[in-house]
Amino acid sequence: MLRPVSIVPLWSTLLCMWVLCEAQSDSGRPVIQLRLVGEKRKHYEGRVEVLYNGEWGTVCDDDFSISAAHVVCRELGFVDAESWSPSAKYGRGEGRIWLDNVHCSGSEKSLAHCSSNGFGVSDCKHSEDVGVVCSQKRIPGFKFIRSQANSDQESLHERVEDVRIRATYSQRKRIPITEGFLEVKDGGKWRQICSVDWTEMNSRVICGMYGFPGEKRFNTRPYKLLAKRRKKNFWGFSVNCTGNEANLSECKVGQEIELKGNDTCGQGMPVVVSCVPGRAFAPSVSMGFRKAYRVEQPLVRLRGGAMIGEGRVEVLKNGEWGTVCDDNWDMRAATVVCRELGFGSAKEALTGARMGQGIGPVQMNEVDCSGFEKSLTECRFNREALGCSHEEDAAVRCNVPAMGFNKRLRLAGGRNPYEGRVEVLTERNGSLVWGTVCSDSWGTMEAMVVCRQLGLGFASHAFQETYYWQGDSSADAIVMSGVRCSGTELTLDQCLHHGKHILCPKGGGRFSAGVSCTQTAPDLVLSSQVVEQTTYLEDRPMYALQCAHEEHCLASSANQADPTSYRRLLRFSSQIHNNGQSDFRPRAAHHSWVWHECHRHYHSMEVFTHYDLLSLNGTKVAEGHKASFCLEDTHCDEGIQKRYECANFGAQGITVGCWDTYRHDIDCQWVDITDVKPGDYIFQVVINPNYEVAESDYTNNIMKCRARYDGHRIWMYNCHIGENATMSLFSHQISL
C-alpha cells in the first residue's frame, strides 16, 4: 500500500504539508520525514512534526535555535529559516515528542543528524512544541522525494519539480493563459497526467493556484485530436485533491499507473484544465489588455493593500462597511474571500492588522468556513465581536494570474531597485522600443500605478525631474505623454494618456517622469465622532481675524467687510489618526517649508485638509482649508512613542498609531458661514486632498455629515467616513 504524498512545484512559495525528506541515510542514522502543521496562516510556517518509526510526533523547544530552524527549512526545500517560535505557537501537537534538547550547527542535512537526547527521550509537554517560519525562496534544483520511510523495506522514490498549464498553439498569445494540458516536471522532463481518475476538485485546485476563482467545462474534441498526434509521456501516478487545497502541493498522490508507452492511460487522455478568470483579468490577445479594474463587490472588499488581490478584508452589513476579527482566521476563510473577489486561492491569511487598521464596526469574529462557500458572508461566525479591536483586523494575499505587466515597464538609474526613471516598452514603427514618460501632470496617483505594475508596493514619491538618474541612452525619447491615472489601474497603459501623437511642452531629457516605491504607506483617517462632539458657532470681530484673513481662511466677502463687523465661524476640532504601516511625512523638505510671518509658523503642506459646506445637491456654499503648520503627534496609542513635535521648528509628521489634533480654537480651524442662509446642508472634510503624500487607502480620507442651520445654532449629525459617508447620506435623502 503506497503512502499519500504531495506534488510540490519548485517555484511555489507554499509549503507542502506532507513533504518528505531523504529516505535513506549513508551514516546509519535514523530516517525521518518532516512536515509543518497546526494553526498556521502560511504554507511555509507551522509546528515542526517528525515521522519516525511510522508515527508522527513533535519537537520540544528546549535548546532549539535558529540554526536548528535552518536545518528544518532546508530539509523541506527552502533556502533557510526566517524565525522559530517556542511554546506551541501553532497549537499543541499530539502523540510522542520525538526530539528534545536539539543542538544543530546549521550545516546538517537532516534534523536527525543534530545531537539530541535521542528519539523519544523527552521531559517536555506539548505546550513546548516548537514551530518555524521558513523563507519563501526555494532551494534551486531541490527535488521532493516520495518514500515509504521504512528502513525494513525497499524505499520507493518519485520526484516532481514543477507544474504548468501548457497552452495549445492557438492559445499561447492570450494573456492570461486559462486553458491547456496540465504537465508536471519529473526528473527534468515534462510529463502529462492521465485523465482517468482526474476530478473537478483537482482542476479547482490547479485554477486556484494560478489565480483563477474556478474551473469550467471545455470542448474535449480538439484536445483528443491533438493528443493522438503527439507522443505522450505520462507521469506514473494519479492525483487526489479535496478541492480545498491552496496548492497542488497539498494534494495526495493516488494510485500508481503502469507505464506502457502510449497505452499507459487506457481509455483516457492527458489532463486538460480550463479556468474561469476573474473580471479584472479577462483574456486578451497579446498586449491588447486595456480595461482598467473597477471594484464592484457588493458584500466584501479589500482595502489597504499595495497590489491587486491583497488587503484588509471588509464586509458590508446593514449598510455599513466594517472589518473582520482575526480570531481563528485561516487559509480556508481567506480562500473564500479571494475566490469571491475573482482571484485564485489564498497565498496567505494575514492577522494583526498587517494591511493597516480599518474603521467602523468589527462585523465578523471567529469565522469558520468549509472553503466552498460563494461568499464570506455564508460562513459561520460569532456575531459577538467582544474584545476585538482594529488591531486584530484580518487581511489576505491572493494568487493572481501571471499577466506579464511587469515586463512592459522598468525603472532605470536609481540607487536601488525601488526607484528610478520610468521607462515603458511601446510599439513604434512595427517594433518594440523602450522610452520615457513626459512628466507634465505626473503625480502620486501615476506613481502608485507604476509601483503596482512592477510589484514594488506603494509609491513614496513622484518625480518630475530625473536628470540625476542616468537611464539607458537609447530610451531617452519620450513615448508616452498626458498620463492621468485614477489610482485603480493595473498598468500605466490603462490610464488616460495621449495616443500616438506625443505632446510634452517641457520636452524630454531631465524632465522625464520618475518614481520611488516602498512596501508600506501611511493611512490617515479623521475621527467623525470628534467632529460631531465639538462643532459650534462663533461670531468673531473682523479686527481679530487679520492673520486668518491674510492666510485666506475667510470667505471672499471678508475682503470688503468693515473692520468692526463680525464673521460667523463654524468651528470644530479634527482628530486625524495614522492607521497605516508607516509614518505620514510632508513631501516638502524642511528647507522648502513656507514661513508665515503673521502667525509666526512654517507651513509644511500648503493645503492639508479641505472643509466645505455643500447644499444637498452637492453645490458648494462655503469653504475653508487648513495648512499643516504644525503636523505632530498630539497623542499616541499605549506603548507608542511620539516622534514628531513642532516645538522649536522640529520635524513634522504623524507616527503610526498616533494622531494629530487640531483644536476648535485654532485659527483657520473653521468654515466662514457668514453668507450662508439657514437650511439643511452637507459638511465635508477631505484630508490630503491633492494627494501630495502617498497613502495606502485614499477612500477613507473623506468625511461627510448632515448639518442643520437655523440662523442661530447648528446641529452636526450622522457623520461617516468614506463609502459609509456616501451610503449613509444617500439613504437619508431617500427617507426624506
Number of C-alpha atoms within 10 A of each C-alpha: 5 12 12 16 25 24 26 29 24 23 15 19 19 24 27 26 21 22 23 24 24 19 20 17 14 5 7 7 11 16 20 23 24 24 25 26 21 18 18 23 22 20 25 25 28 27 27 26 26 24 18 20 13 12 12 19 21 28 27 26 24 19 12 20 19 18 18 24 26 28 26 27 29 25 25 28 25 23 19 24 23 15 16 23 20 18 17 22 19 22 19 17 23 13 10 20 24 22 26 24 21 21 18 23 13 19 13 17 14 25 26 23 18 18 14 18 14 14 16 15 14 18 11 16 17 20 15 21 29 27 30 25 24 28 18 21 17 22 17 12 11 18 21 25 21 25 23 21 24 16 13 7 8 12 14 13 12 16 18 25 23 21 22 15 20 17 18 15 8 7 15 16 15 19 20 23 22 24 22 20 18 22 22 23 18 18 13 12 13 18 20 19 26 25 17 14 16 18 15 16 17 22 22 28 27 29 31 32 25 23 29 29 26 24 22 13 10 13 8 11 9 10 17 14 10 12 14 11 8 9 10 18 19 25 25 19 17 17 22 21 24 14 20 21 23 27 30 27 28 24 25 18 19 18 16 12 15 13 14 11 11 14 13 18 22 11 9 15 22 23 20 23 23 23 23 22 24 20 15 18 22 14 19 15 12 11 14 11 19 14 17 18 16 10 12 10 13 9 16 21 22 23 23 28 24 25 21 21 23 26 24 24 26 27 23 17 14 7 13 17 23 22 29 27 29 24 19 17 25 24 26 23 23 28 32 27 31 32 26 22 25 22 33 33 35 31 27 23 23 26 22 17 24 19 28 29 24 28 19 14 18 23 21 25 24 18 23 18 22 12 21 16 17 13 18 26 18 14 17 14 17 14 12 12 17 10 8 17 19 21 17 22 29 30 30 29 26 29 27 27 22 13 15 12 17 16 11 18 21 21 23 22 18 18 9 10 13 20 24 24 29 25 27 23 17 17 12 11 6 7 7 12 16 20 24 29 27 29 28 19 13 22 25 24 21 24 27 33 27 30 30 25 23 21 17 20 23 26 30 23 21 25 19 20 17 22 15 11 17 15 20 14 9 9 16 18 18 23 26 25 25 19 20 18 22 13 20 17 23 23 26 27 21 19 21 13 16 15 11 11 9 15 17 19 10 12 14 18 18 17 21 28 29 31 26 25 24 16 16 21 28 26 28 24 27 25 20 22 14 16 22 20 12 14 18 18 18 15 13 14 15 19 13 12 19 16 17 16 18 12 17 15 23 27 17 13 11 20 10 7 12 11 13 11 12 18 21 20 19 21 22 21 22 23 18 23 24 27 29 26 22 20 22 24 20 21 15 15 10 15 7 11 16 15 13 14 9 11 14 9 15 20 22 26 22 16 17 22 21 19 20 22 26 20 16 16 8 10 12 15 15 20 20 21 23 21 19 20 22 23 25 26 25 16 18 19 11 8 7 12 14 18 17 21 18 16 10 6 11 13 18 23 24 28 27 26 23 25 27 23 20 21 14 18 12 11 17 23 24 27 24 28 19 18 14 13 11 13 13 16 21 23 24 22 23 22 22 19 15 13 13 19 24 25 28 26 19 20 15 22 20 25 25 26 25 23 22 17 15 11 11 8 12 17 15 19 19 15 23 25 26 18 17 21 20 16 16 19 20 12 11 12 10 7 7 6
